[in-house]
């Protein structure tokens, strides 16, 4: 494996930089999808496009009959401006690969190249390039488009780079890896009025303020202290002048948990607290939740062990750790509601060199591409051994 991967590394780095220069946000990945399909076609791998939007699936058959296994990489970028100055910085205003999806695609393309050349497995490897991970639930969109009916697999695997884990080290969790998450949009409304006459109107800004503080108390008192749970208000827009009581205030936020029942509880509490805040401040409230909340990512035991065996088989035996889950989310969990699978982290190195995820100075570490390629390829081989 070493010679094939090392020989391909300059080309893979060039691919990664090309992808980084051309980021596309969720459900707009037309160029990215075409780029991936073209690279797979160049490898002689049959390609299916337009799966759940801009999703791409490549199919590699092995040396004989056997089951199917899926390897997944996410494709979309974030709607944010890049602050880096290197040559491969984003060329698209207001869009940036600030989560490393450019690197994830590159590693899966590298694994595809290796697997298509060697075919040291019996069965079929399906390469799933998924759009819209950051927004809109792209995994569920692919499932709704018949992904598993068209490409039958018995398990699925993926990975994500992780800052502040030493470059190339591998983390495979027992059980929960990343939180499930939902989003909410609250709009408090009232007739509005003069700041000196608050008795003549309700106050949407006051209602929103009650919500921001009360939702934290609700989480702290409604959720078992042994269960991780987060509700965060990320945006609060209301009012335009110091002497006017606004007619409207809008709050955007997210709720997260490591188990589906916690997500259901948090969703209920958001609604209850919003309605109570509206009553306190004499307003109405409109509550909208996202249609496709993301389930938590929870590794199944057998598949986690497959990824551990794959990591131990790699040249140089990179350090392998069990991990503590994060409240960050990934819609890979949608696949895991239908299939057993596992999701690994691969260290991206110190954040003071490569930045943190979802920040304008982030960049994927090219030095970890070989380990990611080998881990994905070896995982497929182990799963089909």
Secondary structure, 3 states (H helix, E strand, C coil): CHHHHHHHHHHHHHHHHHHHHCCCECCCCHHHHHHHHHHHHHCCCEEEEEECCCEEEEEEECCCCCCEEEEEEECCEECCCCCCCCCCCCCCCCCECCCCHHHHHHHHHHHHHHHHHHCCCCCEEEEEEECCCCCCCHHHHHHHCCHHHHCCCCEEEEEEEEECCCCCCEEECCCEEEEEEEEEEEEEECCCEECCCHHHCCCHHHHHHHHHHHHHHHHHHHCCCCCCEEEEEEEEEECCCCCEECCEEEEEEEEEECCHHHHHHHHHHHHHHHHHHHHHCCCEEEEEECCCCECCEECCHHHHHHHHHHHHCCCCCCCEECCCCEEEECCHHHHHCCCEEEEEEEEEECHHHHCCCCCCCCCCCHHHHHHHHHHHHHHHHHHCC
